[in-house]
Amino acid sequence: DSRIIHTERLMNMDDPFPAELQEWHRFMPAATFDDPFADASRYTILLDTFAWPVAANPHPQSRREFAAVNMDVVAWFHRPAPASEWLLCDYESPIAHAGLVGSQGRIWSEDGRLIASGGAQCLSIPNPRPPAEPTDAQQQNA
């Protein structure tokens, strides 16, 4: 489950926006875990997930010429927050150059405590070309 803070971005996907993101997230069907290692995975998933979407914000969605894959992720755990069902993901991508994208984020609890921080580096690659339209002969053989 997620709650997007800057909802105008949903209605204007082809407008450029800053390379930043603030969203609340709650995992389903289990929002929290008793096992501290399993609970820490919630923070790690958020730190790993948003590197490319944040970096892509300044580029209109319908004209994006690149995609990216995560090469690594780092997470520093500051304090557990197993009682916090909702997590605020505060993410930014301050640099993208020569095919490398750097992003960093912070994960906050419902009561405003910093619980994890980290980042990811992505490799940006040209978007694969859309599949060619099938020829008449290919359609007849299908």
C-alpha positions in Angstrom: 0.0 0.0 0.0 1.3 3.5 -0.7 0.4 7.1 -0.2 2.0 9.4 -2.7 2.7 12.9 -1.3 3.1 14.7 -4.6 -0.1 13.4 -6.2 0.2 15.9 -9.1 2.9 13.7 -10.6 0.3 10.9 -11.2 -1.8 13.1 -13.4 1.1 14.6 -15.3 3.4 11.7 -16.2 4.9 13.6 -19.1 5.8 16.7 -17.1 9.4 16.9 -15.8 9.7 16.8 -12.0 12.7 17.1 -9.6 14.7 13.9 -9.1 13.2 13.3 -5.7 10.4 11.3 -4.1 8.5 11.2 -0.8 6.0 8.4 -0.4 4.5 6.5 2.5 4.6 2.7 2.1 3.0 -0.2 4.0 3.8 -3.8 3.1 0.9 -6.2 2.7 -0.3 -8.7 3.8 2.1 -8.3 6.8 3.0 -4.7 7.5 5.6 -5.6 10.1 7.6 -8.6 11.3 8.6 -9.9 14.7 11.9 -11.1 13.4 14.3 -8.0 13.3 16.1 -9.3 10.2 12.8 -9.8 8.3 11.6 -6.4 9.5 14.8 -4.7 8.2 14.1 -6.2 4.8 11.2 -3.6 4.5 13.7 -0.8 4.7 16.1 -2.5 2.3 13.4 -3.1 -0.3 12.5 0.6 -0.3 16.1 1.7 -0.6 16.6 -0.7 -3.5 13.3 0.1 -5.4 13.3 3.8 -6.0 16.8 4.6 -7.4 15.7 4.6 -11.1 12.2 6.0 -10.7 13.6 9.0 -8.9 16.3 9.5 -11.4 13.8 9.3 -14.2 11.4 12.0 -12.8 13.0 14.9 -14.7 12.3 13.1 -18.0 8.8 12.8 -19.5 7.6 9.2 -19.3 6.5 8.9 -22.9 9.8 10.0 -24.3 12.3 8.3 -22.0 15.1 7.0 -24.1 16.8 5.1 -21.3 16.1 2.4 -18.7 18.3 1.4 -15.8 19.2 -1.6 -13.7 20.5 -1.5 -10.2 24.1 -2.5 -9.8 24.2 -2.3 -6.1 22.4 -1.2 -3.0 23.6 -0.2 0.4 21.6 0.1 3.6 22.5 1.4 7.0 20.2 0.5 9.8 20.0 3.1 12.5 17.2 1.8 14.8 14.5 -0.8 14.5 10.9 0.4 14.1 8.8 -2.8 14.2 5.7 -1.0 15.4 5.7 1.4 12.5 3.4 0.0 9.8 3.9 3.0 7.6 7.4 3.9 6.4 8.2 7.3 4.7 10.6 6.8 1.8 12.5 10.1 1.2 14.7 9.6 -1.9 16.7 11.7 -4.3 19.0 11.2 -7.2 21.6 14.0 -7.2 23.8 12.7 -10.1 23.5 10.9 -13.3 26.4 11.0 -15.7 27.9 8.8 -18.5 25.4 6.0 -17.9 25.8 5.9 -14.1 23.0 7.0 -11.8 23.6 7.7 -8.1 20.7 7.8 -5.7 20.3 8.1 -1.9 17.4 7.7 0.5 16.2 7.8 4.0 13.5 5.7 5.6 11.5 7.3 8.4 9.1 5.8 10.9 5.5 7.0 11.5 6.7 8.9 14.6 9.5 10.8 12.7 12.5 8.7 13.6 15.2 8.0 11.0 15.4 4.2 10.9 17.6 3.5 7.8 19.5 5.3 5.1 21.4 4.2 2.1 21.4 4.3 -1.7 21.9 2.6 -4.9 23.8 2.9 -8.1 22.2 2.1 -11.5 23.5 1.5 -14.9 21.5 3.4 -17.5 21.1 1.8 -20.9 19.2 2.7 -24.0 15.6 1.6 -23.9 15.1 -1.6 -25.9 13.3 -0.8 -29.2 9.7 -1.8 -29.3 9.0 -5.0 -31.2 8.5 -4.5 -34.9 5.1 -5.0 -36.3 4.6 -8.5 -37.8 4.7 -8.8 -41.5 1.7 -10.1 -43.5 3.6 -13.4 -44.0 4.2 -13.8 -40.2 0.6 -13.1 -39.5 -0.6 -15.7 -42.0 1.8 -18.3 -40.4 0.6 -17.6 -36.9 
